[in-house]
Amino acid sequence: MSVTPTGHNVAANGIRQHVLRYRGPGAPLVLVPGITSPAITWGFVAERLAQEFDTYVVDVRGRGLSSTGPDLDYGLDAMADDLSGLIAALGLDDATVLGHSMGARVAIRAATRRPAGMGRLVLVDPPVSGPGRRAYPSKLPWYVDSIRLAAAGMDAEAMRAFCPTWTDEQRALRAEWLHTCYEPAIVTAFEAFHTDDIHQDLPALSVPAVLMVAGRGGVIEPADEAEIAELNPAIRIARVPNAGHMIPWDDFDGFFRALDELLGTRFEGARA
């Protein structure tokens, strides 16, 4: 069943945070997208999440309809404090925080700084790069070039060069919204993948966490899984073997099978 989102703006952590809410019958879930993913591009995932969760998808600062511009701090700590402030402003309690890629790093940092209102974390293929570590496999020009083309005006066919496996609808939505990603915010976040080590946060996590790994993403390798398990043995791991880093775009059903495994939800059972 299709769920029509409602969008609204929230004053939290000193900025305007734009949120899309996909109302569902269950407990709250806050979805924090990755480095160049405005909230609306996760709508096809949020609709299904709303089968079991009251789902909120946030535009991270410098993206979508949230605050942006040259005067903002786009570092990891600032984004983490945004998330904590948003959860407080929305009055949420025991919320599941699902972060993808950069969003997972934001969730980890937020849970170590201000975990109030968070019930558990779902970390979807977070970059494990950092000082002295293997570089993040994607390159900065991939992001910058596509943002500049989107700012000038591009369509789904032009986006094919950057996202060849996506559907026409997914490429069209990205082409429409990518111009809202403020280039300095993206550059700062990308550089932080290599200068900010989230591994230091894992042993101190007071919020239960689970990890979803893309089998074909190249972001998290078996050695990384082993290190994460050593740093925080309570973190359970599920793999989506046939998906790249953008897991639900590559294997939509596999993404939800992994959620069922990690959370005990029944997304796949509901489809049967």
N, C-alpha and C positions, 0 to 999 in steps of 0.2 A: 504494500500500500504506500502510495506517495505521501510524503510529509512536506508541507509547505513551510519553509523557514520564516521566522520573523527576525528582522534585524533591528538592533538598537545600539546606542552608544552609552558607555559607562565611564564616568570619571573615576579613575583609579590610578594610584601611584603618580599622581600629578599630570597625567595625560588623558586624552580621549582614547578609549579602547572600544573598537567596534566588534560586536559579537553577533553571530547568526545562531539562533536557537531553533533546534529541531525537537519539538516537544515529544517526549516519550513517557511511558508509564512508570519507569523505574527510577533508580537513584541518579544523581547528576554525574555527567561525564563532561570534562573539559578537554577539547581537542586542540593541541598546539601544533600548527603545521610547520613545515620546514622552511628553508632559507628564502625561497622565491615562490611560496604557495599562499596567495591570499585565501581567506576562509572559504570563499564561495567555490573554489576549485576542489574542495573536499566534500562538496554537497552530496555527491553520489554515495560516498561512504557514510556520511552523517545520517542520510535517510534510513539506511539499514541499521545503524547504531541505535536509532530512535525506536527500533522494535523493543529494545531492552533498557535503554537509558534515556534520561532527559538530557539531551545533547547540546552543548554549547561549543561552537567553533569560533576561535578568536583570530582577528587580524593582528598579528604581531606588529609592534611599532615599526614604522617605516614601510608598511605593506598594507594593501587594501585601503580601507577607509579609516584606519586608526591614525593617530597623530604621526606626523612625519616632518622632515625639514632639517636644516643644517644645525639647529640648536640642540638637538636631542643626542643623548648618549645611546649608542647602539651596541654596547658591550653585553656580555652574557649576564653579568650581575644585574644590569638595568632591566633586561628582558625577564629575568627570573623574578625580580621584585614586581614587575608588571603582573605576572601570573599570580603571585601571592596576593597582590592588591586586588586583582579582579575577582578572585575567589571570595575574598572578604567582602567586596562591594556587592557581589551578587548574593551574599548570605548563604553560600553553599557549605554543606557539612558532609564529611565522609565522601568527598568527590573522587571519582576515578579520573586521573589525569593521563591522557593518552598523547604522547608527544612523538612526532615523526622527525627523524634526522636532527636538524638543529633544535626542533621543538622538544626532542627527548633530552638533549643537553640542558635546555631551559628548565625542563621538569626536574631533572636531577639537582641542578643548582638551587632551584626554588625550594625543593624539599629539604635541602640542607640549611637554608637560610631562614625560611619562614614556612614551616610545614602545616600550619593551622588550616583546617578545612580539607586537607588531602587525606583520602583513605587508602589509596594505592596508586602506583605508577605503572603505566604500560609504556615501555621504552621500545620504540620501533626503529631498528637499524640506526642507532645514533653513531655519528662519526667518532671514532676512537683515536683519531690523530691527536697530536699534542707535542710539546717540546721533546725533542729527541725520539719521536715516534714516527712510524710510517706515515707518509703524506696522505691526505684525503684523496681518493682516486679521481674525483672530478676536478676540472681545472677552472680557474676563475674566468677566463675569457668566454667559456660556455655560457655563464650567467650574464656577464656584462654585454656580450654581443647580442644576445637575445633580448635583453631589456632595452637596449638602444633601438633595435629594430621595432620592438613593440611600441616604444615611445613615438617613433616616426609613423607607425601604422602598419600592421601586418595582419594576415588572415590565417586560417587554419592550415592552408596549403604551405604557406611560408614557414609555419611552425613545425612542419614535418621534418625539416632539416635538423631540428633540435630534439624532437620527440617522435621518432619514426614509428614506434610501436603503438602509440596512443590512438584512440578512436578520433574520428573527425570532430565529434562533439567535445571531447576533452582538449584537443588542440585548439579548437575555436575559443573555448573558455579561457585557456591560458593566454592565447593571443590577445583577447579582450582585456584581461586584467593584469598582465605582467607589467605594463607601464606604471602601475601603482607601486611597484617595488623600487624604492628610492636607492639609487645606485650606491651612494656612500654607506648606507645601512647594510647592503649586501656585501660590499667589500670588507667592511669591518667584521661582519659575522664570519665570512669565509676565512679571513686572516686569523680570527680567534679559534677556528678549528685547529690551528697549528700552534697557537701560543697559550691556550687555556686548556689544562689537562683535567678532564672531569673524573678521571680515575681516582683522584684524591678525595672526591666526594663520596664514592661508593661505600667505603667501610662505615661511614658516619650516618648513612641513611637511616632515619627513624621511621620512614614510610615504606611498607612492603612494596617490592618492585618485581616486575617480570620483564623479560626481554624477548623481542621478536627479531629474528635474523633473516635477512634475505639471502637465499642460497646462491644467487648469481650476482649479488650486488658488489662484491669486492670490498665492501666497507668494513664488515666484521668477519675475520677469518677464525679458524679453529683455535689458534693460539690466543686470539683476543677473547674468545669465549672462556677459555681456560683461565686467563688472568682475571676476568670479571668474576668468575665463580670463586676464585681464590680470595679476591678482595671482599666479596659479599656472598657467602655460600647460600644465603636464603633466596637469591635471585634465580628463579626458574626460567628456562630457555625453551622456546619453540622455534622451529625453522620452517620457512616457506621455500621449498627446494627450487621451484621453477620461477621464482620472482627475482627481478632486479631490485635496486634500492627503492624505487617507487612501487612498493609491494602491491597495494590494491589496484594500481593501474595495470600491473603485469599479471596478477593472479588474484582477482577479486574474491573468489570463493576461498582460495587458500589463505588469504588474510583473515577471513572470519573463522575458518577452521582453526587457525592458530590462536585466535582470541578465545574460542571455545575451550581449547586445550589449556590455556593459561588462566582463564577467568572462571571457567565452569559455566559459561553462558551456553545458549542453545540456538545460535544463529543458524547453523547448518541443519539442526533438527527441525527448526521452524520451516525450512524450505522443503523438507521431505513430505 
